[in-house]
């Protein structure tokens, strides 16, 4: 009699659950529940799109950076964001989706990108505020993702976090220079912080009570901390840095709370986050339009790369036949 030793769905699920519980990384060839795969594709794609769209607000200031040194640093930072997008699209591809498909979903508005990149960059000080606050928030959210249960995502995050850390310091340094400059420069730095503070807190997502995916994602070891936990850590880290900069944070309710051992902060306007996520932020239309145009204008690069790859493959297979 033949024994059917095909692993059943339950056995596969039990093995997967054990791996997650034992902190053994899930790799592309391992069996995984469909919901886990879909959640990862959604989050990694959204993350990749954020990096690519996130190049636009800063790209806006490359030609107007105040010195050659500032320009070189900003160009390197924007290039880093492109690189992060590429690592992340590659990580998503290990889950069986195609990069073209993900870009179509971005361009058609079916996949999201971070709310923060729908705000305009009005002055040079915004480059400082983005580096300090936006990259600071990104690091707070992304360091735990280095331990994500899915191997390719966790590994991509290690290098990304190292680069984000440099980005955060360069933002801090821009603001430090401005806040120790002329009164007009200091006012410009303060204005940038005033505009970016609340949107940076919104980057962490809706409050835990309204977060649809957190519980599941935390059980799967994708997210390690909840949106509110990371937001609180960010506030605790940032308040002393603002003091060191000589700048204030635009929240009259911000105060040290002895009892909890954390900074208490004011109510976030969640209706603003909802509006921006729904597409009604200050720059949503402009950002997506520019992205679509850049994609269309880059078609010739993709076609050339594909033609070169075909030619290279044909040459190597012909060489292989000759050698054989
Ligand atoms: N913006 O249930 P949750 C960067 C959506 S990279 C837009 O809590 P989840 C680098 C969420 O997708 C910044 N949508 O969701 C840089 C979901 O909608 P869905 C990006 C948001 O996934 C710096 C719904 O709300 N970082 O900054 C936002 O468990 C400077 C319910 O929310 C990442 O993507 C939002 N802020 O937690 C580049 C990190 N928040 O999909 C250039 C990875 C929530 O059901 C310059 N991602 N939503 O339709 C994550 O950690 C998570 O996805 C969260 C959201 C924490 C963002």
Boltz pocket constraint, residues with backbone or C-beta under 6 A from the ligand:
constraints:
  - pocket:
      binder: B
      contacts: [[A, 42], [A, 43], [A, 46], [A, 47], [A, 48], [A, 50], [A, 51], [A, 54], [A, 55], [A, 81], [A, 112], [A, 113], [A, 114], [A, 115], [A, 116], [A, 130], [A, 134], [A, 135], [A, 138], [A, 141], [A, 142], [A, 202], [A, 203], [A, 204], [A, 205], [A, 206], [A, 210], [A, 211], [A, 212], [A, 213], [A, 214], [A, 217], [A, 223], [A, 227], [A, 277]]
      max_distance: 6.0
